[in-house]
């Protein structure tokens, strides 16, 4: 007599279902925690222009250290 397939065993299916839900939950948690943040290693972020116009002067020097305040 042939034994039933392991894949058809109810306990095996329940374990696979629990693993799938846990992985889906962890993926969702990662997505909502870390996905919305933009990396700004080079301080450039793709964003629409808020206002058009010409820059007359910039009040900082390149490489200037930021002070608190």
PDB file of N, CA, C, O and CB in Angstrom:
ATOM      1  N   UNK A   1       0.848  -1.176   0.000  1.00  0.00           N
ATOM      2  CA  UNK A   1       0.000   0.000   0.000  1.00  0.00           C
ATOM      3  C   UNK A   1       0.895   1.241   0.000  1.00  0.00           C
ATOM      4  O   UNK A   1       1.825   1.347   0.799  1.00  0.00           O
ATOM      5  CB  UNK A   1      -0.965  -0.003   1.226  1.00  0.00           C
ATOM      6  N   UNK A   2       0.607   2.159  -0.889  1.00  0.00           N
ATOM      7  CA  UNK A   2       1.418   3.377  -1.013  1.00  0.00           C
ATOM      8  C   UNK A   2       1.042   4.362   0.088  1.00  0.00           C
ATOM      9  O   UNK A   2      -0.132   4.545   0.410  1.00  0.00           O
ATOM     10  CB  UNK A   2       1.230   4.028  -2.410  1.00  0.00           C
ATOM     11  N   UNK A   3       2.059   4.986   0.651  1.00  0.00           N
ATOM     12  CA  UNK A   3       1.799   5.982   1.695  1.00  0.00           C
ATOM     13  C   UNK A   3       1.390   7.299   1.061  1.00  0.00           C
ATOM     14  O   UNK A   3       1.852   7.630  -0.031  1.00  0.00           O
ATOM     15  CB  UNK A   3       3.043   6.180   2.592  1.00  0.00           C
ATOM     16  N   UNK A   4       0.524   8.059   1.732  1.00  0.00           N
ATOM     17  CA  UNK A   4       0.107   9.350   1.180  1.00  0.00           C
ATOM     18  C   UNK A   4       1.279  10.327   1.122  1.00  0.00           C
ATOM     19  O   UNK A   4       2.218  10.243   1.914  1.00  0.00           O
ATOM     20  CB  UNK A   4      -1.034   9.947   2.016  1.00  0.00           C
ATOM     21  N   UNK A   5       1.206  11.238   0.184  1.00  0.00           N
ATOM     22  CA  UNK A   5       2.264  12.233   0.005  1.00  0.00           C
ATOM     23  C   UNK A   5       2.357  13.140   1.231  1.00  0.00           C
ATOM     24  O   UNK A   5       1.349  13.473   1.853  1.00  0.00           O
ATOM     25  CB  UNK A   5       2.009  13.073  -1.264  1.00  0.00           C
ATOM     26  N   UNK A   6       3.571  13.526   1.559  1.00  0.00           N
ATOM     27  CA  UNK A   6       3.791  14.431   2.700  1.00  0.00           C
ATOM     28  C   UNK A   6       3.139  15.780   2.428  1.00  0.00           C
ATOM     29  O   UNK A   6       2.670  16.445   3.352  1.00  0.00           O
ATOM     30  CB  UNK A   6       5.310  14.615   2.978  1.00  0.00           C
ATOM     31  N   UNK A   7       3.108  16.184   1.164  1.00  0.00           N
ATOM     32  CA  UNK A   7       2.534  17.485   0.813  1.00  0.00           C
ATOM     33  C   UNK A   7       1.032  17.558   1.077  1.00  0.00           C
ATOM     34  O   UNK A   7       0.483  18.648   1.237  1.00  0.00           O
ATOM     35  CB  UNK A   7       2.805  17.789  -0.643  1.00  0.00           C
ATOM     36  N   UNK A   8       0.380  16.426   1.123  1.00  0.00           N
ATOM     37  CA  UNK A   8      -1.072  16.413   1.353  1.00  0.00           C
ATOM     38  C   UNK A   8      -1.434  16.259   2.816  1.00  0.00           C
ATOM     39  O   UNK A   8      -2.615  16.284   3.164  1.00  0.00           O
ATOM     40  CB  UNK A   8      -1.709  15.300   0.565  1.00  0.00           C
ATOM     41  N   UNK A   9      -0.460  16.102   3.665  1.00  0.00           N
ATOM     42  CA  UNK A   9      -0.720  15.939   5.096  1.00  0.00           C
ATOM     43  C   UNK A   9      -1.212  17.272   5.670  1.00  0.00           C
ATOM     44  O   UNK A   9      -0.574  18.297   5.428  1.00  0.00           O
ATOM     45  CB  UNK A   9       0.565  15.447   5.848  1.00  0.00           C
ATOM     46  N   UNK A  10      -2.310  17.297   6.413  1.00  0.00           N
ATOM     47  CA  UNK A  10      -2.871  18.554   6.936  1.00  0.00           C
ATOM     48  C   UNK A  10      -1.905  19.338   7.826  1.00  0.00           C
ATOM     49  O   UNK A  10      -1.869  20.567   7.762  1.00  0.00           O
ATOM     50  CB  UNK A  10      -4.125  18.259   7.715  1.00  0.00           C
ATOM     51  N   UNK A  11      -1.129  18.649   8.650  1.00  0.00           N
ATOM     52  CA  UNK A  11      -0.204  19.358   9.539  1.00  0.00           C
ATOM     53  C   UNK A  11       0.887  20.060   8.725  1.00  0.00           C
ATOM     54  O   UNK A  11       1.269  21.186   9.043  1.00  0.00           O
ATOM     55  CB  UNK A  11       0.433  18.378  10.557  1.00  0.00           C
ATOM     56  N   UNK A  12       1.386  19.403   7.683  1.00  0.00           N
ATOM     57  CA  UNK A  12       2.419  19.989   6.825  1.00  0.00           C
ATOM     58  C   UNK A  12       1.884  21.243   6.140  1.00  0.00           C
ATOM     59  O   UNK A  12       2.579  22.254   6.044  1.00  0.00           O
ATOM     60  CB  UNK A  12       2.902  18.965   5.772  1.00  0.00           C
ATOM     61  N   UNK A  13       0.648  21.165   5.667  1.00  0.00           N
ATOM     62  CA  UNK A  13       0.046  22.339   5.017  1.00  0.00           C
ATOM     63  C   UNK A  13      -0.137  23.489   6.006  1.00  0.00           C
ATOM     64  O   UNK A  13       0.078  24.651   5.659  1.00  0.00           O
ATOM     65  CB  UNK A  13      -1.310  21.968   4.390  1.00  0.00           C
ATOM     66  N   UNK A  14      -0.534  23.166   7.234  1.00  0.00           N
ATOM     67  CA  UNK A  14      -0.684  24.211   8.250  1.00  0.00           C
ATOM     68  C   UNK A  14       0.646  24.889   8.552  1.00  0.00           C
ATOM     69  O   UNK A  14       0.713  26.111   8.681  1.00  0.00           O
ATOM     70  CB  UNK A  14      -1.272  23.625   9.533  1.00  0.00           C
ATOM     71  N   UNK A  15       1.705  24.090   8.663  1.00  0.00           N
ATOM     72  CA  UNK A  15       3.038  24.654   8.927  1.00  0.00           C
ATOM     73  C   UNK A  15       3.461  25.550   7.781  1.00  0.00           C
ATOM     74  O   UNK A  15       3.979  26.642   8.016  1.00  0.00           O
ATOM     75  CB  UNK A  15       4.082  23.533   9.138  1.00  0.00           C
ATOM     76  N   UNK A  16       3.250  25.114   6.535  1.00  0.00           N
ATOM     77  CA  UNK A  16       3.586  25.961   5.383  1.00  0.00           C
ATOM     78  C   UNK A  16       2.781  27.254   5.388  1.00  0.00           C
ATOM     79  O   UNK A  16       3.308  28.314   5.052  1.00  0.00           O
ATOM     80  CB  UNK A  16       3.341  25.203   4.075  1.00  0.00           C
ATOM     81  N   UNK A  17       1.518  27.174   5.763  1.00  0.00           N
ATOM     82  CA  UNK A  17       0.670  28.359   5.812  1.00  0.00           C
ATOM     83  C   UNK A  17       1.170  29.342   6.876  1.00  0.00           C
ATOM     84  O   UNK A  17       1.220  30.548   6.634  1.00  0.00           O
ATOM     85  CB  UNK A  17      -0.788  27.961   6.095  1.00  0.00           C
ATOM     86  N   UNK A  18       1.533  28.832   8.035  1.00  0.00           N
ATOM     87  CA  UNK A  18       2.064  29.692   9.106  1.00  0.00           C
ATOM     88  C   UNK A  18       3.368  30.343   8.659  1.00  0.00           C
ATOM     89  O   UNK A  18       3.569  31.537   8.882  1.00  0.00           O
ATOM     90  CB  UNK A  18       2.291  28.876  10.407  1.00  0.00           C
ATOM     91  N   UNK A  19       4.251  29.578   8.034  1.00  0.00           N
ATOM     92  CA  UNK A  19       5.521  30.137   7.544  1.00  0.00           C
ATOM     93  C   UNK A  19       5.255  31.219   6.512  1.00  0.00           C
ATOM     94  O   UNK A  19       5.908  32.262   6.531  1.00  0.00           O
ATOM     95  CB  UNK A  19       6.414  29.028   6.937  1.00  0.00           C
ATOM     96  N   UNK A  20       4.306  30.990   5.611  1.00  0.00           N
ATOM     97  CA  UNK A  20       3.974  31.992   4.591  1.00  0.00           C
ATOM     98  C   UNK A  20       3.448  33.274   5.233  1.00  0.00           C
ATOM     99  O   UNK A  20       3.821  34.372   4.820  1.00  0.00           O
ATOM    100  CB  UNK A  20       2.933  31.431   3.604  1.00  0.00           C
ATOM    101  N   UNK A  21       2.577  33.141   6.248  1.00  0.00           N
ATOM    102  CA  UNK A  21       2.051  34.331   6.927  1.00  0.00           C
ATOM    103  C   UNK A  21       3.147  35.082   7.677  1.00  0.00           C
ATOM    104  O   UNK A  21       3.165  36.313   7.673  1.00  0.00           O
ATOM    105  CB  UNK A  21       0.935  33.938   7.897  1.00  0.00           C
ATOM    106  N   UNK A  22       4.050  34.364   8.315  1.00  0.00           N
ATOM    107  CA  UNK A  22       5.144  35.015   9.043  1.00  0.00           C
ATOM    108  C   UNK A  22       6.048  35.764   8.064  1.00  0.00           C
ATOM    109  O   UNK A  22       6.429  36.905   8.327  1.00  0.00           O
ATOM    110  CB  UNK A  22       5.966  33.971   9.851  1.00  0.00           C
ATOM    111  N   UNK A  23       6.393  35.141   6.948  1.00  0.00           N
ATOM    112  CA  UNK A  23       7.233  35.810   5.955  1.00  0.00           C
ATOM    113  C   UNK A  23       6.526  37.032   5.357  1.00  0.00           C
ATOM    114  O   UNK A  23       7.151  38.070   5.138  1.00  0.00           O
ATOM    115  CB  UNK A  23       7.619  34.828   4.839  1.00  0.00           C
ATOM    116  N   UNK A  24       5.235  36.905   5.098  1.00  0.00           N
ATOM    117  CA  UNK A  24       4.471  38.046   4.574  1.00  0.00           C
ATOM    118  C   UNK A  24       4.430  39.182   5.603  1.00  0.00           C
ATOM    119  O   UNK A  24       4.567  40.352   5.247  1.00  0.00           O
ATOM    120  CB  UNK A  24       3.029  37.610   4.199  1.00  0.00           C
ATOM    121  N   UNK A  25       4.245  38.834   6.859  1.00  0.00           N
ATOM    122  CA  UNK A  25       4.223  39.857   7.910  1.00  0.00           C
ATOM    123  C   UNK A  25       5.561  40.551   8.060  1.00  0.00           C
ATOM    124  O   UNK A  25       5.614  41.774   8.195  1.00  0.00           O
ATOM    125  CB  UNK A  25       3.822  39.242   9.232  1.00  0.00           C
ATOM    126  N   UNK A  26       6.641  39.792   8.040  1.00  0.00           N
ATOM    127  CA  UNK A  26       7.969  40.399   8.150  1.00  0.00           C
ATOM    128  C   UNK A  26       8.277  41.268   6.945  1.00  0.00           C
ATOM    129  O   UNK A  26       8.878  42.334   7.082  1.00  0.00           O
ATOM    130  CB  UNK A  26       9.039  39.321   8.300  1.00  0.00           C
ATOM    131  N   UNK A  27       7.868  40.820   5.762  1.00  0.00           N
ATOM    132  CA  UNK A  27       8.075  41.628   4.555  1.00  0.00           C
ATOM    133  C   UNK A  27       7.292  42.931   4.644  1.00  0.00           C
ATOM    134  O   UNK A  27       7.805  43.995   4.298  1.00  0.00           O
ATOM    135  CB  UNK A  27       7.657  40.842   3.297  1.00  0.00           C
ATOM    136  N   UNK A  28       6.053  42.847   5.107  1.00  0.00           N
ATOM    137  CA  UNK A  28       5.244  44.054   5.267  1.00  0.00           C
ATOM    138  C   UNK A  28       5.828  44.995   6.303  1.00  0.00           C
ATOM    139  O   UNK A  28       5.830  46.211   6.112  1.00  0.00           O
ATOM    140  CB  UNK A  28       3.828  43.688   5.653  1.00  0.00           C
ATOM    141  N   UNK A  29       6.319  44.443   7.387  1.00  0.00           N
ATOM    142  CA  UNK A  29       6.954  45.265   8.417  1.00  0.00           C
ATOM    143  C   UNK A  29       8.172  45.979   7.859  1.00  0.00           C
ATOM    144  O   UNK A  29       8.357  47.172   8.098  1.00  0.00           O
ATOM    145  CB  UNK A  29       7.353  44.408   9.623  1.00  0.00           C
ATOM    146  N   UNK A  30       9.006  45.259   7.116  1.00  0.00           N
ATOM    147  CA  UNK A  30      10.185  45.891   6.505  1.00  0.00           C
ATOM    148  C   UNK A  30       9.749  46.997   5.552  1.00  0.00           C
ATOM    149  O   UNK A  30      10.326  48.084   5.554  1.00  0.00           O
ATOM    150  CB  UNK A  30      11.047  44.842   5.754  1.00  0.00           C
ATOM    151  N   UNK A  31       8.731  46.723   4.738  1.00  0.00           N
ATOM    152  CA  UNK A  31       8.283  47.694   3.734  1.00  0.00           C
ATOM    153  C   UNK A  31       7.822  48.989   4.406  1.00  0.00           C
ATOM    154  O   UNK A  31       8.199  50.079   3.975  1.00  0.00           O
ATOM    155  CB  UNK A  31       7.140  47.101   2.879  1.00  0.00           C
ATOM    156  N   UNK A  32       7.013  48.877   5.454  1.00  0.00           N
ATOM    157  CA  UNK A  32       6.476  50.075   6.089  1.00  0.00           C
ATOM    158  C   UNK A  32       7.499  50.783   6.970  1.00  0.00           C
ATOM    159  O   UNK A  32       7.367  51.985   7.203  1.00  0.00           O
ATOM    160  CB  UNK A  32       5.265  49.719   6.908  1.00  0.00           C
ATOM    161  N   UNK A  33       8.503  50.086   7.463  1.00  0.00           N
ATOM    162  CA  UNK A  33       9.501  50.715   8.323  1.00  0.00           C
ATOM    163  C   UNK A  33      10.641  51.363   7.550  1.00  0.00           C
ATOM    164  O   UNK A  33      11.094  52.447   7.918  1.00  0.00           O
ATOM    165  CB  UNK A  33      10.059  49.702   9.270  1.00  0.00           C
ATOM    166  N   UNK A  34      11.108  50.725   6.494  1.00  0.00           N
ATOM    167  CA  UNK A  34      12.336  51.187   5.849  1.00  0.00           C
ATOM    168  C   UNK A  34      12.159  51.664   4.420  1.00  0.00           C
ATOM    169  O   UNK A  34      12.995  52.432   3.945  1.00  0.00           O
ATOM    170  CB  UNK A  34      13.335  50.102   5.867  1.00  0.00           C
ATOM    171  N   UNK A  35      11.144  51.263   3.725  1.00  0.00           N
ATOM    172  CA  UNK A  35      10.973  51.626   2.324  1.00  0.00           C
ATOM    173  C   UNK A  35      10.693  53.110   2.116  1.00  0.00           C
ATOM    174  O   UNK A  35      11.225  53.663   1.153  1.00  0.00           O
ATOM    175  CB  UNK A  35       9.860  50.823   1.728  1.00  0.00           C
ATOM    176  N   UNK A  36       9.905  53.801   2.937  1.00  0.00           N
ATOM    177  CA  UNK A  36       9.565  55.201   2.651  1.00  0.00           C
ATOM    178  C   UNK A  36      10.744  56.168   2.749  1.00  0.00           C
ATOM    179  O   UNK A  36      10.652  57.294   2.261  1.00  0.00           O
ATOM    180  CB  UNK A  36       8.492  55.652   3.589  1.00  0.00           C
ATOM    181  N   UNK A  37      11.843  55.753   3.368  1.00  0.00           N
ATOM    182  CA  UNK A  37      12.942  56.672   3.571  1.00  0.00           C
ATOM    183  C   UNK A  37      13.870  56.687   2.376  1.00  0.00           C
ATOM    184  O   UNK A  37      14.224  55.639   1.836  1.00  0.00           O
ATOM    185  CB  UNK A  37      13.708  56.311   4.821  1.00  0.00           C
ATOM    186  N   UNK A  38      14.261  57.887   1.964  1.00  0.00           N
ATOM    187  CA  UNK A  38      15.142  58.056   0.816  1.00  0.00           C
ATOM    188  C   UNK A  38      16.567  58.158   1.325  1.00  0.00           C
ATOM    189  O   UNK A  38      16.833  58.852   2.306  1.00  0.00           O
ATOM    190  CB  UNK A  38      14.753  59.312  -0.024  1.00  0.00           C
ATOM    191  N   UNK A  39      17.470  57.477   0.671  1.00  0.00           N
ATOM    192  CA  UNK A  39      18.874  57.570   1.027  1.00  0.00           C
ATOM    193  C   UNK A  39      19.424  58.873   0.463  1.00  0.00           C
ATOM    194  O   UNK A  39      19.196  59.194  -0.703  1.00  0.00           O
ATOM    195  CB  UNK A  39      19.675  56.342   0.498  1.00  0.00           C
ATOM    196  N   UNK A  40      20.144  59.617   1.282  1.00  0.00           N
ATOM    197  CA  UNK A  40      20.696  60.891   0.823  1.00  0.00           C
ATOM    198  C   UNK A  40      22.205  60.914   1.027  1.00  0.00           C
ATOM    199  O   UNK A  40      22.746  61.863   1.594  1.00  0.00           O
ATOM    200  CB  UNK A  40      20.036  62.072   1.565  1.00  0.00           C
ATOM    201  N   UNK A  41      22.884  59.862   0.562  1.00  0.00           N
ATOM    202  CA  UNK A  41      24.335  59.814   0.701  1.00  0.00           C
ATOM    203  C   UNK A  41      24.997  60.986  -0.007  1.00  0.00           C
ATOM    204  O   UNK A  41      25.998  61.512   0.480  1.00  0.00           O
ATOM    205  CB  UNK A  41      24.875  58.500   0.152  1.00  0.00           C
ATOM    206  N   UNK A  42      24.456  61.405  -1.146  1.00  0.00           N
ATOM    207  CA  UNK A  42      25.046  62.520  -1.870  1.00  0.00           C
ATOM    208  C   UNK A  42      24.165  63.770  -1.798  1.00  0.00           C
ATOM    209  O   UNK A  42      24.362  64.717  -2.560  1.00  0.00           O
ATOM    210  CB  UNK A  42      25.283  62.131  -3.323  1.00  0.00           C
ATOM    211  N   UNK A  43      23.201  63.770  -0.887  1.00  0.00           N
ATOM    212  CA  UNK A  43      22.318  64.919  -0.622  1.00  0.00           C
ATOM    213  C   UNK A  43      21.485  65.312  -1.828  1.00  0.00           C
ATOM    214  O   UNK A  43      21.113  66.477  -1.966  1.00  0.00           O
ATOM    215  CB  UNK A  43      23.134  66.109  -0.175  1.00  0.00           C
ATOM    216  N   UNK A  44      21.190  64.374  -2.691  1.00  0.00           N
ATOM    217  CA  UNK A  44      20.299  64.647  -3.821  1.00  0.00           C
ATOM    218  C   UNK A  44      19.087  63.754  -3.682  1.00  0.00           C
ATOM    219  O   UNK A  44      19.202  62.541  -3.508  1.00  0.00           O
ATOM    220  CB  UNK A  44      21.015  64.415  -5.194  1.00  0.00           C
ATOM    221  N   UNK A  45      17.925  64.374  -3.762  1.00  0.00           N
ATOM    222  CA  UNK A  45      16.679  63.633  -3.666  1.00  0.00           C
ATOM    223  C   UNK A  45      15.824  64.044  -4.858  1.00  0.00           C
ATOM    224  O   UNK A  45      15.658  65.234  -5.127  1.00  0.00           O
ATOM    225  CB  UNK A  45      15.943  63.904  -2.299  1.00  0.00           C
ATOM    226  N   UNK A  46      15.287  63.073  -5.564  1.00  0.00           N
ATOM    227  CA  UNK A  46      14.414  63.383  -6.683  1.00  0.00           C
ATOM    228  C   UNK A  46      13.076  63.878  -6.141  1.00  0.00           C
ATOM    229  O   UNK A  46      12.347  63.128  -5.491  1.00  0.00           O
ATOM    230  CB  UNK A  46      14.222  62.144  -7.603  1.00  0.00           C
ATOM    231  N   UNK A  47      12.760  65.129  -6.409  1.00  0.00           N
ATOM    232  CA  UNK A  47      11.509  65.706  -5.927  1.00  0.00           C
ATOM    233  C   UNK A  47      11.064  66.780  -6.916  1.00  0.00           C
ATOM    234  O   UNK A  47      11.889  67.387  -7.599  1.00  0.00           O
ATOM    235  CB  UNK A  47      11.674  66.299  -4.485  1.00  0.00           C
ATOM    236  N   UNK A  48       9.773  67.006  -6.985  1.00  0.00           N
ATOM    237  CA  UNK A  48       9.300  68.059  -7.895  1.00  0.00           C
ATOM    238  C   UNK A  48       9.726  69.441  -7.397  1.00  0.00           C
ATOM    239  O   UNK A  48       9.892  69.657  -6.197  1.00  0.00           O
ATOM    240  CB  UNK A  48       7.764  67.998  -8.039  1.00  0.00           C
ATOM    241  N   UNK A  49       9.896  70.350  -8.314  1.00  0.00           N
ATOM    242  CA  UNK A  49      10.263  71.724  -7.953  1.00  0.00           C
ATOM    243  C   UNK A  49       9.122  72.378  -7.190  1.00  0.00           C
ATOM    244  O   UNK A  49       7.970  72.314  -7.621  1.00  0.00           O
ATOM    245  CB  UNK A  49      10.617  72.554  -9.213  1.00  0.00           C
ATOM    246  N   UNK A  50       9.427  73.001  -6.073  1.00  0.00           N
ATOM    247  CA  UNK A  50       8.402  73.680  -5.280  1.00  0.00           C
ATOM    248  C   UNK A  50       8.128  75.065  -5.855  1.00  0.00           C
ATOM    249  O   UNK A  50       6.986  75.525  -5.856  1.00  0.00           O
ATOM    250  CB  UNK A  50       8.836  73.787  -3.800  1.00  0.00           C
ATOM    251  N   UNK A  51       9.161  75.718  -6.338  1.00  0.00           N
ATOM    252  CA  UNK A  51       8.996  77.052  -6.888  1.00  0.00           C
ATOM    253  C   UNK A  51      10.020  77.252  -7.997  1.00  0.00           C
ATOM    254  O   UNK A  51      11.163  76.805  -7.897  1.00  0.00           O
ATOM    255  CB  UNK A  51       9.145  78.137  -5.787  1.00  0.00           C
ATOM    256  N   UNK A  52       9.602  77.910  -9.022  1.00  0.00           N
ATOM    257  CA  UNK A  52      10.525  78.207 -10.115  1.00  0.00           C
ATOM    258  C   UNK A  52      11.245  79.510  -9.827  1.00  0.00           C
ATOM    259  O   UNK A  52      10.837  80.261  -8.941  1.00  0.00           O
ATOM    260  CB  UNK A  52       9.780  78.286 -11.467  1.00  0.00           C
ATOM    261  N   UNK A  53      12.279  79.779 -10.542  1.00  0.00           N
ATOM    262  CA  UNK A  53      12.960  81.044 -10.365  1.00  0.00           C
ATOM    263  C   UNK A  53      14.455  80.889 -10.364  1.00  0.00           C
ATOM    264  O   UNK A  53      14.992  79.805 -10.596  1.00  0.00           O
ATOM    265  CB  UNK A  53      12.522  81.692  -9.101  1.00  0.00           C
ATOM    266  N   UNK A  54      15.111  81.980 -10.100  1.00  0.00           N
ATOM    267  CA  UNK A  54      16.559  82.038 -10.146  1.00  0.00           C
ATOM    268  C   UNK A  54      17.125  82.209  -8.744  1.00  0.00           C
ATOM    269  O   UNK A  54      16.560  82.939  -7.929  1.00  0.00           O
ATOM    270  CB  UNK A  54      17.024  83.177 -11.055  1.00  0.00           C
ATOM    271  N   UNK A  55      18.239  81.541  -8.458  1.00  0.00           N
ATOM    272  CA  UNK A  55      18.890  81.668  -7.159  1.00  0.00           C
ATOM    273  C   UNK A  55      19.814  82.879  -7.220  1.00  0.00           C
ATOM    274  O   UNK A  55      20.753  82.909  -8.017  1.00  0.00           O
ATOM    275  CB  UNK A  55      19.681  80.361  -6.779  1.00  0.00           C
ATOM    276  N   UNK A  56      19.552  83.870  -6.386  1.00  0.00           N
ATOM    277  CA  UNK A  56      20.354  85.083  -6.373  1.00  0.00           C
ATOM    278  C   UNK A  56      21.624  84.916  -5.548  1.00  0.00           C
ATOM    279  O   UNK A  56      22.702  85.327  -5.978  1.00  0.00           O
ATOM    280  CB  UNK A  56      19.538  86.239  -5.834  1.00  0.00           C
ATOM    281  N   UNK A  57      21.502  84.310  -4.356  1.00  0.00           N
ATOM    282  CA  UNK A  57      22.690  84.068  -3.545  1.00  0.00           C
ATOM    283  C   UNK A  57      22.441  82.906  -2.603  1.00  0.00           C
ATOM    284  O   UNK A  57      21.301  82.595  -2.258  1.00  0.00           O
ATOM    285  CB  UNK A  57      23.083  85.330  -2.754  1.00  0.00           C
ATOM    286  N   UNK A  58      23.521  82.277  -2.198  1.00  0.00           N
ATOM    287  CA  UNK A  58      23.480  81.142  -1.295  1.00  0.00           C
ATOM    288  C   UNK A  58      24.244  81.538  -0.041  1.00  0.00           C
ATOM    289  O   UNK A  58      25.373  82.019  -0.128  1.00  0.00           O
ATOM    290  CB  UNK A  58      24.081  79.852  -1.955  1.00  0.00           C
ATOM    291  N   UNK A  59      23.641  81.340   1.118  1.00  0.00           N
ATOM    292  CA  UNK A  59      24.206  81.854   2.364  1.00  0.00           C
ATOM    293  C   UNK A  59      25.154  80.879   3.053  1.00  0.00           C
ATOM    294  O   UNK A  59      25.444  81.057   4.236  1.00  0.00           O
ATOM    295  CB  UNK A  59      23.100  82.211   3.303  1.00  0.00           C
ATOM    296  N   UNK A  60      25.645  79.863   2.361  1.00  0.00           N
ATOM    297  CA  UNK A  60      26.620  78.937   2.924  1.00  0.00           C
ATOM    298  C   UNK A  60      27.724  78.715   1.900  1.00  0.00           C
ATOM    299  O   UNK A  60      27.537  78.908   0.699  1.00  0.00           O
ATOM    300  CB  UNK A  60      25.952  77.587   3.327  1.00  0.00           C
ATOM    301  N   UNK A  61      28.882  78.302   2.415  1.00  0.00           N
ATOM    302  CA  UNK A  61      29.998  77.956   1.534  1.00  0.00           C
ATOM    303  C   UNK A  61      30.025  76.446   1.371  1.00  0.00           C
ATOM    304  O   UNK A  61      29.557  75.713   2.242  1.00  0.00           O
ATOM    305  CB  UNK A  61      31.359  78.485   2.097  1.00  0.00           C
ATOM    306  N   UNK A  62      30.569  75.986   0.266  1.00  0.00           N
ATOM    307  CA  UNK A  62      30.688  74.553   0.056  1.00  0.00           C
ATOM    308  C   UNK A  62      31.624  73.958   1.098  1.00  0.00           C
ATOM    309  O   UNK A  62      32.731  74.456   1.299  1.00  0.00           O
ATOM    310  CB  UNK A  62      31.193  74.248  -1.367  1.00  0.00           C
ATOM    311  N   UNK A  63      31.184  72.905   1.754  1.00  0.00           N
ATOM    312  CA  UNK A  63      31.978  72.246   2.781  1.00  0.00           C
ATOM    313  C   UNK A  63      31.895  72.901   4.146  1.00  0.00           C
ATOM    314  O   UNK A  63      32.585  72.471   5.071  1.00  0.00           O
ATOM    315  CB  UNK A  63      33.389  72.200   2.355  1.00  0.00           C
ATOM    316  N   UNK A  64      31.071  73.930   4.301  1.00  0.00           N
ATOM    317  CA  UNK A  64      30.943  74.625   5.586  1.00  0.00           C
ATOM    318  C   UNK A  64      30.313  73.703   6.624  1.00  0.00           C
ATOM    319  O   UNK A  64      29.343  73.005   6.329  1.00  0.00           O
ATOM    320  CB  UNK A  64      30.100  75.914   5.432  1.00  0.00           C
ATOM    321  N   UNK A  65      30.858  73.697   7.829  1.00  0.00           N
ATOM    322  CA  UNK A  65      30.324  72.868   8.903  1.00  0.00           C
ATOM    323  C   UNK A  65      29.032  73.475   9.426  1.00  0.00           C
ATOM    324  O   UNK A  65      28.885  74.696   9.480  1.00  0.00           O
ATOM    325  CB  UNK A  65      31.352  72.716  10.045  1.00  0.00           C
ATOM    326  N   UNK A  66      28.111  72.626   9.803  1.00  0.00           N
ATOM    327  CA  UNK A  66      26.853  73.080  10.357  1.00  0.00           C
ATOM    328  C   UNK A  66      26.981  73.259  11.846  1.00  0.00           C
ATOM    329  O   UNK A  66      27.573  72.428  12.534  1.00  0.00           O
ATOM    330  CB  UNK A  66      25.732  72.108  10.031  1.00  0.00           C
ATOM    331  N   UNK A  67      26.425  74.342  12.342  1.00  0.00           N
ATOM    332  CA  UNK A  67      26.432  74.573  13.780  1.00  0.00           C
ATOM    333  C   UNK A  67      25.019  74.338  14.326  1.00  0.00           C
ATOM    334  O   UNK A  67      24.034  74.448  13.595  1.00  0.00           O
ATOM    335  CB  UNK A  67      26.931  76.018  14.112  1.00  0.00           C
ATOM    336  N   UNK A  68      24.938  74.020  15.593  1.00  0.00           N
ATOM    337  CA  UNK A  68      23.654  73.753  16.224  1.00  0.00           C
ATOM    338  C   UNK A  68      22.884  75.067  16.351  1.00  0.00           C
ATOM    339  O   UNK A  68      23.433  76.112  16.698  1.00  0.00           O
ATOM    340  CB  UNK A  68      23.844  73.080  17.616  1.00  0.00           C
ATOM    341  N   UNK A  69      21.584  74.964  16.054  1.00  0.00           N
ATOM    342  CA  UNK A  69      20.764  76.137  16.256  1.00  0.00           C
ATOM    343  C   UNK A  69      19.882  76.490  15.159  1.00  0.00           C
ATOM    344  O   UNK A  69      19.149  77.475  15.248  1.00  0.00           O
ATOM    345  CB  UNK A  69      21.568  77.240  16.529  1.00  0.00           C
TER     346      UNK A  69
END
